[in-house]
């Protein structure tokens, strides 16, 4: 289940940090352009710039998860700080009689933590039976009560982009960019059970965990912006799939010749392609003091792993059956009062999965098929607010972003046939059904940008 989540949440993610201006407008700048943030949505916006600039952004992130099950909840908050974005544009005015006015080069580097911790309360009504052998060599059946679960992910992901944008007759802007992606993940998945035979409580690790992944990807972006008139602009861009190479180290548990649980560390390489994405934009700029922009993005294809065995085939089958594509709409506005800038934005993203029916436990411990319409990743609402001040050449911007999503969080399921359950030093625990908690994720992020125009 965590592989499905990471496939969408990390390897298909397009929501990277920009400058405080970009984040304060909820990332809605597709038809406005004018700086290096254009490489995050539409590289044609590089051609809008008429001067060079460079900026750096400090990001302070707060990520809180509240996981609820059977009337109980556990919350956990993670606070981090880092350089969230560096971007710039070098503007080159063409001093010719040609309609081509500018050819500009842009660069953008975005970085963000992907650390995530979800701890779920136990429910002793959920019981798994396990055939065991006691100290006397007799076959017995033990009852294992579910007492808690923890999902813990560390790491960072980044996106480095370089692109070129051109201005034709101050009415048509063209752009293209190359994107270099990187992700580093360290992930843990453990559950706690109580055994009625001796009243012991032990923690068990999920098969193939802990694991680490170090991954690199590549994609390209192409865009266009056209002026309908002096007040209205329309834009469109497309980003190719990101082609990832994933290097993975993981622990595999097995029963050795003496009947004890042992483990070994194995390595594998996977290839993954994220969905092809398209973005449509429109902006309204009635005067020099106000601008409004709206973006709509849509995934056009489905995630896919290159098949190397049964695991990749199973993942692809799941995406083929249940993935419906991710869409997002963003609104952003800026108002200028002399040197002061006031900004705001809102974004809404759908869950990319259809309703999925899985076998799960009820709060009373009864197994049965249940349909979940917000599985793994929920609908995402983002609110952005920002303020800035422009000096002669120096500019300083600050922004706040609040993002909230709620989703159903499945875990615990593991097949005895394929040995994908949970393991302790003594024996394994397998369940044909999942425990599903309800998680509310709240992210409150602050950004501070300092930049220069020259």
C-alpha positions as CSV (number, residue, x, y, z in Angstrom):
1,X,0.0,0.0,0.0
2,X,2.8,2.4,0.8
3,X,4.3,1.8,-2.7
4,X,1.0,2.9,-4.2
5,X,1.0,6.0,-2.1
6,X,4.7,6.9,-2.9
7,X,4.0,6.4,-6.6
8,X,1.5,9.2,-6.6
9,X,2.6,11.3,-3.6
10,X,6.3,11.5,-4.5
11,X,7.1,10.2,-8.0
12,X,4.1,11.8,-9.7
13,X,4.1,15.0,-7.6
14,X,4.1,18.4,-9.4
15,X,3.5,20.6,-6.4
16,X,6.9,22.0,-5.7
17,X,7.8,25.1,-3.7
18,X,8.4,28.3,-5.6
19,X,9.1,31.8,-4.3
20,X,7.0,33.4,-1.7
21,X,5.1,35.3,-4.4
22,X,4.3,32.0,-6.2
23,X,3.3,30.2,-3.0
24,X,1.2,33.1,-1.8
25,X,-0.8,32.9,-5.1
26,X,-1.2,29.1,-4.5
27,X,1.0,28.4,-7.6
28,X,-1.4,30.0,-10.0
29,X,0.8,32.0,-12.4
30,X,0.6,30.0,-15.6
31,X,-0.5,32.8,-17.9
32,X,1.3,35.6,-16.0
33,X,4.9,34.4,-16.0
34,X,7.8,36.9,-15.7
35,X,10.3,35.0,-13.5
36,X,11.9,31.7,-12.9
37,X,8.8,30.3,-11.2
38,X,7.5,29.8,-14.7
39,X,9.5,26.6,-14.9
40,X,7.1,25.1,-12.3
41,X,4.1,25.4,-14.6
42,X,4.6,27.1,-18.0
43,X,8.1,27.9,-19.3
44,X,6.6,30.3,-21.8
45,X,6.4,32.7,-18.9
46,X,10.1,33.1,-19.1
47,X,9.6,35.1,-22.3
48,X,7.4,37.6,-20.4
49,X,10.4,38.9,-18.3
50,X,11.8,42.2,-19.5
51,X,14.6,42.3,-16.8
52,X,16.8,39.8,-15.1
53,X,16.3,38.7,-11.5
54,X,17.5,36.2,-9.0
55,X,15.9,35.1,-5.7
56,X,16.2,32.6,-2.8
57,X,13.4,31.4,-0.6
58,X,13.5,30.0,2.9
59,X,10.7,27.5,3.7
60,X,9.6,26.6,7.2
61,X,7.3,23.6,7.0
62,X,4.9,22.2,9.6
63,X,3.2,18.8,8.9
64,X,0.6,17.4,11.3
65,X,-1.2,14.1,11.0
66,X,-4.2,13.0,13.1
67,X,-5.0,9.3,12.7
68,X,-8.3,8.1,14.1
69,X,-9.6,4.6,14.7
70,X,-12.5,3.3,16.8
71,X,-13.1,6.6,18.5
72,X,-9.5,7.2,19.4
73,X,-6.9,9.5,17.8
74,X,-3.2,10.1,17.8
75,X,-1.7,13.3,16.4
76,X,1.9,14.0,15.5
77,X,3.6,17.2,14.1
78,X,6.8,17.6,12.3
79,X,8.5,21.0,11.9
80,X,11.4,21.5,9.4
81,X,13.2,24.4,7.8
82,X,15.3,24.6,4.6
83,X,16.0,26.4,1.4
84,X,12.8,25.8,-0.5
85,X,13.5,27.5,-3.8
86,X,16.2,29.3,-5.8
87,X,15.3,30.7,-9.2
88,X,16.3,33.4,-11.7
89,X,16.0,34.7,-15.2
90,X,18.6,36.2,-17.5
91,X,16.8,38.5,-19.9
92,X,18.4,39.2,-23.3
93,X,16.7,42.0,-25.4
94,X,17.2,41.5,-29.1
95,X,18.3,44.9,-30.6
96,X,17.1,44.1,-34.1
97,X,14.1,45.0,-36.3
98,X,12.8,41.4,-35.9
99,X,9.5,40.8,-34.1
100,X,11.4,38.7,-31.6
101,X,11.9,41.1,-28.7
102,X,13.5,38.9,-26.0
103,X,15.1,35.5,-25.6
104,X,15.5,34.7,-21.9
105,X,17.1,31.8,-20.0
106,X,15.6,30.7,-16.6
107,X,16.7,28.3,-13.9
108,X,14.8,27.0,-10.9
109,X,15.7,24.7,-8.0
110,X,12.9,23.5,-5.6
111,X,13.5,21.3,-2.5
112,X,11.1,20.0,0.1
113,X,11.0,17.4,2.8
114,X,8.8,14.4,2.3
115,X,9.0,13.4,6.0
116,X,5.7,11.9,7.1
117,X,4.6,10.1,10.3
118,X,1.2,8.5,10.9
119,X,0.6,6.7,14.2
120,X,-2.7,4.9,14.6
121,X,-4.3,3.7,17.9
122,X,-4.9,0.1,18.6
123,X,-8.2,-1.8,18.7
124,X,-8.2,-5.0,20.7
125,X,-11.4,-6.1,19.0
126,X,-9.3,-6.8,15.9
127,X,-7.9,-10.3,16.5
128,X,-5.7,-12.4,14.1
129,X,-5.4,-16.2,14.8
130,X,-2.0,-17.8,14.4
131,X,-1.0,-21.4,14.5
132,X,2.0,-21.8,16.7
133,X,4.1,-24.5,18.5
134,X,4.5,-24.2,22.3
135,X,7.6,-25.0,24.3
136,X,6.5,-28.6,24.6
137,X,6.3,-29.0,20.8
138,X,2.5,-29.0,20.8
139,X,0.4,-27.3,18.1
140,X,-1.6,-24.4,19.6
141,X,-3.7,-21.5,18.2
142,X,-2.7,-18.0,19.5
143,X,-4.9,-14.9,19.3
144,X,-3.0,-11.8,18.4
145,X,-4.8,-8.5,19.3
146,X,-4.0,-5.4,17.2
147,X,-2.5,-2.8,19.5
148,X,-1.2,-0.1,17.2
149,X,0.6,0.8,14.0
150,X,3.2,3.4,12.8
151,X,4.1,4.5,9.3
152,X,7.3,6.6,9.2
153,X,8.9,8.2,6.2
154,X,12.0,10.4,6.0
155,X,13.6,12.1,3.0
156,X,13.6,14.9,0.5
157,X,12.7,15.5,-3.1
158,X,13.9,18.1,-5.4
159,X,13.4,19.4,-8.9
160,X,16.0,21.3,-10.9
161,X,14.8,23.0,-14.1
162,X,16.5,25.0,-16.8
163,X,14.6,26.6,-19.7
164,X,14.4,29.2,-22.4
165,X,11.5,31.5,-23.2
166,X,11.0,33.9,-26.2
167,X,8.9,37.0,-26.7
168,X,7.4,37.5,-30.2
169,X,6.0,41.0,-30.9
170,X,5.0,41.3,-27.2
171,X,2.0,39.2,-28.0
172,X,3.2,35.6,-28.2
173,X,5.5,33.8,-25.8
174,X,7.0,30.4,-26.3
175,X,9.1,28.3,-23.9
176,X,10.6,24.9,-23.1
177,X,12.3,23.4,-20.1
178,X,14.2,20.4,-19.0
179,X,13.5,19.0,-15.5
180,X,15.8,16.9,-13.4
181,X,14.1,15.2,-10.4
182,X,15.6,13.5,-7.3
183,X,14.1,11.7,-4.4
184,X,15.6,10.0,-1.3
185,X,13.2,7.9,0.9
186,X,13.7,6.0,4.1
187,X,10.6,4.3,5.2
188,X,9.4,2.2,8.2
189,X,6.2,0.2,8.7
190,X,5.5,-1.6,12.0
191,X,2.6,-2.9,14.0
192,X,2.2,-4.0,17.6
193,X,0.3,-7.1,18.7
194,X,-0.5,-8.8,22.0
195,X,-0.4,-12.6,22.2
196,X,-3.0,-14.1,24.6
197,X,-1.0,-17.3,25.2
198,X,1.6,-15.6,27.3
199,X,0.2,-12.0,27.5
200,X,3.3,-10.7,25.6
201,X,3.3,-7.6,23.5
202,X,5.7,-7.3,20.6
203,X,6.4,-5.0,17.7
204,X,6.5,-6.5,14.2
205,X,8.0,-5.0,11.0
206,X,6.3,-5.2,7.7
207,X,7.9,-7.5,5.1
208,X,10.4,-5.6,2.9
209,X,10.7,-2.9,5.5
210,X,12.5,-0.8,6.5
211,X,13.6,0.2,3.0
212,X,15.5,3.0,1.4
213,X,15.1,4.4,-2.2
214,X,17.3,6.8,-4.0
215,X,15.8,7.9,-7.3
216,X,16.5,10.2,-10.2
217,X,14.1,11.2,-13.0
218,X,13.9,13.4,-16.1
219,X,11.0,15.2,-17.8
220,X,10.5,18.0,-20.3
221,X,8.0,20.9,-20.4
222,X,6.7,22.9,-23.4
223,X,4.4,26.0,-23.2
224,X,2.8,28.9,-25.0
225,X,1.2,32.1,-23.8
226,X,-0.8,34.4,-26.2
227,X,-2.3,37.8,-25.6
228,X,-6.0,38.0,-26.6
229,X,-5.7,41.8,-25.9
230,X,-3.8,44.0,-23.5
231,X,-5.9,42.7,-20.6
232,X,-6.4,39.0,-21.3
233,X,-3.8,36.2,-21.8
234,X,-4.3,32.5,-22.4
235,X,-1.6,29.9,-21.8
236,X,-1.1,26.1,-22.3
237,X,1.7,23.8,-21.3
238,X,2.4,20.1,-21.3
239,X,4.9,18.1,-19.2
240,X,6.1,14.7,-20.4
241,X,6.0,11.8,-18.0
242,X,8.9,11.8,-15.5
243,X,11.0,8.8,-16.3
244,X,12.4,7.5,-13.0
245,X,15.1,5.1,-12.1
246,X,14.6,3.8,-8.5
247,X,17.4,2.1,-6.6
248,X,15.9,0.2,-3.6
249,X,17.5,-1.5,-0.6
250,X,15.1,-3.5,1.6
251,X,14.9,-6.2,4.3
252,X,13.4,-9.6,3.4
253,X,12.4,-11.9,6.2
254,X,12.3,-15.7,5.9
255,X,12.2,-18.8,8.0
256,X,15.7,-20.4,8.1
257,X,16.5,-24.1,8.3
258,X,16.2,-24.0,12.1
259,X,12.7,-22.6,12.0
260,X,13.7,-19.1,13.2
261,X,12.9,-15.8,11.5
262,X,16.0,-14.4,9.8
263,X,16.4,-11.5,7.4
264,X,18.7,-10.3,4.7
265,X,19.2,-7.0,2.9
266,X,18.5,-7.1,-0.8
267,X,18.8,-4.6,-3.6
268,X,16.7,-4.0,-6.7
269,X,16.2,-1.4,-9.5
270,X,12.8,-0.3,-10.7
271,X,11.7,2.0,-13.6
272,X,8.7,4.1,-13.2
273,X,6.9,6.7,-15.4
274,X,4.5,9.3,-14.0
275,X,1.5,10.6,-15.9
276,X,1.7,13.0,-18.8
277,X,0.3,16.3,-17.6
278,X,-1.4,19.3,-19.3
279,X,-2.1,22.7,-17.9
280,X,-4.4,25.5,-19.2
281,X,-4.2,29.0,-17.9
282,X,-6.0,32.4,-18.3
283,X,-5.1,35.7,-16.8
284,X,-6.8,39.1,-16.5
285,X,-4.5,42.2,-16.1
286,X,-6.7,45.3,-16.3
287,X,-4.0,47.7,-15.2
288,X,-0.5,47.7,-13.6
289,X,-1.9,47.4,-10.1
290,X,-4.0,44.2,-10.4
291,X,-3.6,40.8,-11.9
292,X,-5.7,37.6,-11.7
293,X,-4.8,34.1,-12.9
294,X,-6.5,30.7,-13.1
295,X,-4.9,27.4,-13.9
296,X,-6.4,24.0,-14.6
297,X,-4.1,20.9,-14.8
298,X,-5.0,17.4,-15.6
299,X,-3.1,14.1,-15.8
300,X,-3.6,12.5,-19.2
301,X,-2.1,9.1,-18.6
302,X,-1.7,6.6,-15.7
303,X,1.4,5.8,-13.6
304,X,3.3,2.7,-14.8
305,X,6.1,0.5,-13.7
306,X,8.3,-1.4,-16.1
307,X,7.4,-5.0,-15.5
308,X,10.2,-7.1,-14.1
309,X,8.1,-9.5,-12.1
310,X,4.8,-10.1,-10.3
311,X,5.1,-7.0,-8.1
312,X,5.2,-4.5,-11.0
313,X,2.4,-6.4,-12.8
314,X,0.2,-6.2,-9.7
315,X,0.9,-2.4,-9.3
316,X,0.1,-1.7,-12.9
317,X,-3.1,-3.7,-12.7
318,X,-4.1,-1.7,-9.7
319,X,-3.4,1.6,-11.5
320,X,-5.3,0.4,-14.6
321,X,-8.3,-0.6,-12.6
322,X,-8.5,2.3,-10.1
323,X,-6.5,5.3,-11.2
324,X,-8.7,8.1,-12.8
325,X,-6.1,10.9,-13.1
326,X,-5.4,13.9,-10.9
327,X,-6.9,17.3,-11.7
328,X,-6.3,20.6,-10.0
329,X,-7.7,24.1,-10.3
330,X,-5.8,27.1,-8.9
331,X,-6.7,30.8,-8.5
332,X,-4.2,33.5,-7.7
333,X,-4.3,37.3,-7.5
334,X,-1.9,40.2,-6.8
335,X,-2.7,43.8,-5.9
336,X,0.0,46.5,-6.0
337,X,-0.2,49.7,-4.0
338,X,2.9,51.6,-5.0
339,X,5.8,49.4,-3.8
340,X,3.6,47.2,-1.6
341,X,2.2,43.9,-3.0
342,X,-0.7,41.9,-1.5
343,X,-1.4,38.4,-2.8
344,X,-3.8,35.5,-2.3
345,X,-4.6,32.2,-3.8
346,X,-6.7,29.0,-3.6
347,X,-6.1,25.6,-5.1
348,X,-8.2,22.4,-5.1
349,X,-6.9,19.0,-6.2
350,X,-9.0,15.8,-6.6
351,X,-8.1,12.4,-5.4
352,X,-6.6,10.5,-8.4
353,X,-8.3,7.2,-7.4
354,X,-11.8,5.9,-8.0
355,X,-13.7,4.4,-5.0
356,X,-11.8,1.2,-4.1
357,X,-13.3,-1.8,-2.4
358,X,-11.0,-3.7,-0.1
359,X,-11.4,-6.3,2.6
360,X,-11.1,-4.5,6.0
361,X,-11.9,-4.9,9.7
362,X,-14.8,-3.1,11.2
363,X,-14.4,-1.5,14.7
364,X,-15.9,-4.7,16.1
365,X,-13.3,-6.8,14.4
366,X,-15.5,-8.2,11.7
367,X,-13.9,-8.7,8.2
368,X,-15.8,-7.6,5.1
369,X,-15.5,-5.7,1.8
370,X,-15.8,-1.9,2.2
371,X,-15.6,0.8,-0.4
372,X,-13.4,3.9,0.2
373,X,-13.5,6.9,-2.0
374,X,-10.5,8.8,-0.5
375,X,-8.0,5.9,-0.3
376,X,-4.3,6.7,0.2
377,X,-4.5,10.4,-0.7
378,X,-7.5,12.7,-0.2
379,X,-8.8,15.8,-1.9
380,X,-6.4,18.7,-1.2
381,X,-7.4,22.2,-0.4
382,X,-4.7,24.9,-0.3
383,X,-5.0,28.5,0.8
384,X,-2.2,31.0,0.1
385,X,-1.6,34.5,1.5
386,X,1.3,36.8,0.7
387,X,2.8,40.2,1.1
388,X,5.8,41.9,-0.5
389,X,7.7,45.1,-0.9
390,X,9.8,46.2,-3.8
391,X,12.7,48.6,-3.3
392,X,14.7,50.0,-6.3
393,X,16.3,46.7,-7.1
394,X,15.8,44.6,-4.0
395,X,12.5,42.9,-3.3
396,X,11.3,41.0,-0.1
397,X,8.3,38.7,-0.1
398,X,6.6,36.6,2.6
399,X,3.8,34.0,2.3
400,X,1.8,31.6,4.3
401,X,0.2,28.4,2.9
402,X,-2.3,26.1,4.5
403,X,-3.0,22.7,2.9
404,X,-5.6,20.3,4.3
405,X,-6.5,16.8,3.1
406,X,-8.3,13.8,4.6
407,X,-7.9,10.2,3.5
408,X,-8.5,6.6,4.4
409,X,-5.3,4.9,5.5
410,X,-5.1,1.1,4.9
411,X,-2.4,-1.0,6.5
412,X,-1.8,-4.5,8.1
413,X,-2.8,-6.7,5.2
414,X,-0.2,-9.3,4.3
415,X,-0.4,-12.5,2.3
416,X,0.8,-15.7,3.9
417,X,1.2,-17.3,0.5
418,X,3.7,-14.6,-0.6
419,X,5.1,-13.9,2.9
420,X,4.1,-10.2,2.9
421,X,2.9,-10.0,6.5
422,X,4.6,-8.6,9.6
423,X,7.6,-10.3,11.3
424,X,9.1,-10.4,14.7
425,X,12.1,-12.4,15.9
426,X,9.8,-15.4,16.5
427,X,7.2,-15.7,13.8
428,X,5.2,-13.9,11.2
429,X,1.6,-12.4,11.3
430,X,-0.5,-12.4,8.2
431,X,-4.0,-10.9,7.7
432,X,-6.2,-11.1,4.6
433,X,-7.8,-7.8,5.6
434,X,-6.6,-4.3,6.3
435,X,-7.2,-2.0,9.2
436,X,-8.2,1.4,7.9
437,X,-7.9,4.6,9.9
438,X,-9.0,8.1,8.9
439,X,-6.2,10.6,8.6
440,X,-6.4,14.4,8.6
441,X,-3.2,16.0,7.2
442,X,-2.6,19.7,7.8
443,X,0.4,21.5,6.5
444,X,1.2,25.1,7.5
445,X,4.1,26.5,5.6
446,X,5.9,29.9,5.8
447,X,8.1,31.3,3.1
448,X,10.5,34.3,3.0
449,X,12.0,35.4,-0.3
450,X,14.8,37.9,-0.9
451,X,15.6,38.8,-4.5
452,X,17.2,41.3,-6.8
453,X,16.2,42.7,-10.2
454,X,19.0,43.9,-12.5
